[in-house]
Amino acid sequence: SPLGEFQERLDILRACSVELYIAFKVSCGKSTWKLQQSRVLLSIWMYYNQYLPTLSKRLDSLRAPVEEKLKNETKLAKWDTQSYYALAESTERNQRKIMKILSEFDESLDLNVGILIQEGNCSGLRTNLNSHDEFCVTFPSFSSMFPMTGTESEVSGKQSTTDVVFRESLND
């Protein structure tokens, strides 16, 4: 999906999920395939919704320079009222400049979301997004991969809830 349409497509996906769930409820639970489809769509929505804040920030960062250029261009635009022909020529020239700036923003709206998500997920793992077989020369630090939260209770002898759940699953 293009970056500019990502949020709207997520909204459509969520609406379809809700619609299928309502159809399941109206049928009094007779058509379980509607519930299954609703849950699949909801799962897809939940997965891609986690990337929405990151992608929104990226879109805002791409929008900011274009907005600045447009503001500067509208300040510099000269509306010469001496004659009709001079006004028409300056208007056409200003419109061409504005359309050029807007076409740059259109290109950023067409960025593929899949590639942007992959860039975010592969940061620190690959030196380059296109290098599929190349090993990365730097590795994330141990503390960034395994944060030391909850270890104080383990050191002091208290059992954490994950230890209890893990031991119960081994006993079963």
Helices and strands as residue ranges (DSSP letters): G 3-5, H 6-26, H 32-49, H 52-76, H 84-109, H 113-122, H 142-145, H 151-155, H 161-171
